[in-house]
Amino acid sequence: MKILSLQPFFGGSHRNFNDGWIKHSRHDWTVLSLPARSWKWRMRHAAIEFARQFDKLRSQGQSWDAILTTDMLDVATFKGIANIGDTPLTVYFHENQFAYPVKDESRSVLHYAFTNFTTMIAADRVFFNSQFNRDTTLIGAEEVLKRFPDYQPLDRLDDIRAKSSVLYPGIEVSDTPPATKPVSSPIVITWAARWEHDKGPDQLQTFLQKLVDRSIDFRINIVGESYSHKPDAFDRIKQRFADRINAWGFQSRQRYLEILHATDVILSTANHEFFGLSVVEAITHGALPLLPDRLAYPEVIGLISGAELHRFLYNDLDDAVEKLKSLALVPPELKHSLTLKCREQYGWQKRAEALDDAIN
């Protein structure tokens, strides 16, 4: 098949997903993309810009069997402007605006959520990166629609359910799995996320202080992309725990992989997560997960941990401290088994085949 990929926000997990699938796909791809900045503007204008580019390429004789895009595109507007004919269009939801946390609750973002809704109506197929994402999208859409005064299109939700599927993204894995090794002493923790409020930096600071108060020896890597207005918690963390920080801030890809190889526990304090690529990638490099018992984590980690799931999920930060202490005692064989299962379940070789079949 010949597939056109429209990427309105071509960066981060969106780009990794697109590039990883294409690298391992059996289909032929063309990619049109826009820079990963000003996401609200992308949701407004990308449909117009892609319609222009699409019609230009069609006039030059190019054609495709299918179109793939993401939740950042206003698909209803795009299909209304572009001359796509009967070419089927699939949208992949990396996140949804119904469940996305807002720092300032007084600022309405419902119109972006409603764009997600009309996008699902207009698409021929809808893929979600987790069941959690699918559920929060549909539940959130129903709650929003019920707030409108009349002509509530609730029946459209049944149509969306019927044409939607859960298809997990993939992770690039090497041919050789990491060697079996015990947990280090002091234990090495990595927190890897965007440096924004929704990833829970305040909770991270509180957790690290609890470890110090309970005389638990540790080293911490706090890595990820930061922006001009990063939360104040990061400055407080750097000042308070400077003697325990091994790595700080944005890292090169090679350095990041080195950090993962030396990591014992991959920690999340996120207030929202629709899949958790950084966590899954860390596990494929030999790390043990320590995650909130909510969001997409129980689903995503449950597929590889089975009956051991309780070891890796915490209810609150006090529980997280106790779980970290127990993870320090995990046998190397269990750690290695989790790594192998994660590589098998989420490696691109398996995920690309499933995605290829689905879009076919």
N, C-alpha and C positions, 0 to 999 in steps of 0.2 A: 504494500500500500504506500501511497504518497500522502504524507500528512503535513499540514501547515500548523506550526506552533506559534500562537500569538501570546507574547509575554509582556504585559503592561508594566510589570515591576520586576525587572530582570536583575535580581541580586539575592544574596542570602540563600535561604532554603528554596525559594522559587527557582533560582538559577541552578542550584545543585540538583534539584529534582529533574529539571528539564535536560540538563547536560548528562546526568547519569542515565536517565532512561534512553536518550538518543544513543549514547555510547554503546549500550547493550541491546538495542532494539534490532529487530529484523526488518523494520520498515524504513522507508526513505523520508527524510525530514527537510523541511524548510523552516527557518526561524525568523520571525519578525519580533523585535524587542524594543523596549523603551527603558531609560535609566531608572534605577531603583532609588528614587527620591520623590518627595511630594506626593505621597500615596493618595491623598484626597483628590488632588488634581488629576492623577492617573485614572482614578475611577470615573472622573467626569469627562476627560478629553480623549482617552485612549481609543474609545470606540470610533470617534471621528477620524483620528489619525490612522488607525489600522484600516478603516474602510477606504481611505484614500490610497494607502499603500497596496491594499488587496486589489482594488479595481485597476490600479496601474499595472500590477503583475499579470492580472487576467487579460488585460488588453495586449500584453506582450506574448500571449499564448500559453502562459503557465496555468496549470490546474492541479487540483488535489482531490484525493478520495475522501478526506476527512479533515476537520479542523479541531485542534485542541487549544484551549485557553484556560485561564485561571479565574478565581473569584474576584480578581481585581478589575476584570473587564465588564463593562455594562453591555451584556450580550444582546439584550433587547434592542438597544440603540444601534449596535453594530449591525445586526441583521436587518434593521430597518433602513440603514444607509447603504451598506455594501451589497453588491450584486452577487450573493453567494449561491443563488439558485437552490438546488436540492442537496447541496453538500452538507452532510451531517456534521453537527458541532457538539463537541463534548467539553464540559467545563470541569476542571479539577479544583476542589476547594481545599486550599492549604489552611485556611482559617475562615471564620465567619464573623460578620459585624454584629450579629445578635448577641454573641457571648464574649466579645472582645472587651476587656476592662477599660473603662474611661477614667482618666485621672481626675478630671473636673466633671462631676456628674451633672452640673448645671448646663453643660454644653450638649445640645442635642446632636446625635449622629444617626438618628433613625432613618434619615433619607439614604444613608449609605447601606444600612441594613435592608431597606426596601429595594435598593438596587440589587442586592444579593437575591432577593425574592424574585424580582422580575427576570433576573439572569437565569435562575433555575427554571422558570416557566418557559423561557425562550429556547433554552438548550435542548438538544435531543437526548443527551445523556448527562448525568451528574455523578461525578466521582468524589468521594470524600477520603481524606487521608486517615481517618479513624472513625469508629462507631460513635465515639464521644463527640466528634465534630458533627457528624450527621444528626445525632440526637439533639444537640444544643441548637443546631440550625433550625430544625423542624419545630422544636418546642418554642424556641425564641420567635420564629415566624408566626406561629399561632398566637402567642401572647401579644405580639405587636399588632397583628391584624384585628384582634378583638378590641383594640383601643380606638379603632376608627369608627366614626359615627354611623356609617351605613355601607351597603354593598361590600361587605367583607368577603373577599374571595377565598374562604377557607377550603372550599372544595379543591382548589388548586394544589393544596398540600398532598392530597391523595395521588394526584398525577405525578408530583415530584417524588413521592415515596416509590412509586412504581418504576420510575426510570433512574433511580439512584442506586449506587453500590459503594461499598467500602473497599478501597484498594490502597494498601500501605505503600509508602515510598521506600526507596532502597538506600543502601549504604555501600560505598566502595570498600571491598575487602581484599586483602592481599591473598596470594596463593598459599602462604604459610601462616597458620595461626600463631599468636604469641605463645611463648613458652610458659609452662606451668610454674608459678612462683607463689610463695606465701605472701601474706600482707606484711608490709614494711613496719618497722618501728623506729621512729614515730610514724604513725599512719599518715599517708599522703592523700589529701582531699583535693579534688578539682571542682570548681564552680565555673561553668562555661555557658554564658548567655549574653544577650544584648544588655548593655548597661542602662536599663530603663526600669521605671517603677513597677511594671507588671511582672518583672522577674524576681521581685521580692528581696531587694538589697537590704532593707531594714530587718527582715527576718534572718538574713544571712549574718548580719552583725550580731543580732541577739544570740543566734546559735553558736557562733564562735566564742562569744563571751561566756556562754554556759560551759563550753569545753574548758576554757581557762579556769573558771570558778571551780570546776570539778577535777582539776589537775590532770586532764587528759592531754597527753603530748601529741601534737599534730603539726603538720606543715600544710599550707594551703596554696593552691594556684587559683587566682581569680582572673579569668581571661574572658575576652569578648570584645565586641566593637562598642566604642563609646561615642557619644555625640556631644554637641556643644553645651547642652543643658542636662548633664548627667545628674542623678540623684545625689544629695549630700552624703548619703550613707557611705559611698565609696571613699570619700575623703576621710571620714571617721574611721573606717576599717583600715585604711592604709596607715593612719597614724597610730591606731591602737594595737595593731597586730603586725607591725613591720618586721619584727624579728622572726615571724612564722611564715612569711610570704615568700614562696619560691619563684613564682611567676606572676606578673601583673600586667593587665591591659591586653591590647591587640597583639597577636603573635603571627609570625609568618606561618605558612602551612607546614613547613618542615619542623619548625620549632614546636608548633602545636601538637604534631604527631609524637614528638619526643616527650612532651608533657604527658600525653595520654599513656604512653608506654610505661611511664614512671608512676602513674596514678593507681592508688588502691581503691578509692571510692569516688564515684561521680555523684555530686550532690546537686539537688534542685531545691530551690525555695520559691518556685514560680507561683504566681497567682493565676496564671493561665497557661495552658499548653494544649495544643490540639494534636500533637504527636510526640515530639521530643527527639529530634534528630541528633542533637549533641549527646544526649544520654545514650542512645542506641549505639552511636559511633564509639563512644568511650567503652561500652561493654565489649564491642568487637575487638578492642585493644587490650582487654583483660581487666577492666575496672568493674567493681561491684556497685550497683545503684543504691542510692539512698534518696527516696522520693516521697513527696506528699501522697497520701492515700486518697487521691481525688484526680480530677481532670482526666487526661488520656492515659495517665501512667499505669493504673491497674490493668487496663486492657492491653497496652503495648508490652509491658513487662510480663504480664500474666501468660502471654503466648510462649515465652521462653523459660519461665521460672516454675510453672506448675504449682506443686504443693509447697514450694519454698517461697512463694510470693510474699508471705507475711514478714520474711526477713528484711525485705527491701523497701517497705512502705511504712511511713510514720504518720501518726495522728496529729501530733503537735510537736513543738521543738524539744520539750522534755523527752518525749518518746523518741525523737530523732537522736538525741544524745545516747539513749540506751541502745538503740538499734546500731549506732556507730560502734559502740563497745562490743556488741555481738558480732558485727562484721569483721572486727579485728581477729576473731577466733574462727572464722570460716575456713574449713579445710581447703588446701590448694586445689584438690580434685573437684570440689563443688564450684569453685571460682572458674576453673578451666572449662567445666561442663557448660556453665552459663554462657561463656564466651563462644563456644562452638555452636550452641543452639542459636545464639543471636546472629552469628555469621550465616548460618544456614537459613534462618527465617527471613532476615532482612538484607542479605546480600543482593546486589543488583542482578546477579544471574537469575535468581528466582523471581524477584519483583518485576523485572523488565518483561519476562515471559508472561506473567499474569496480566500486566498492563497492556502488552501487545495483543494478547488474546481478547481482552475486554474491549479495546478500541476497535478491534477487527470486527 
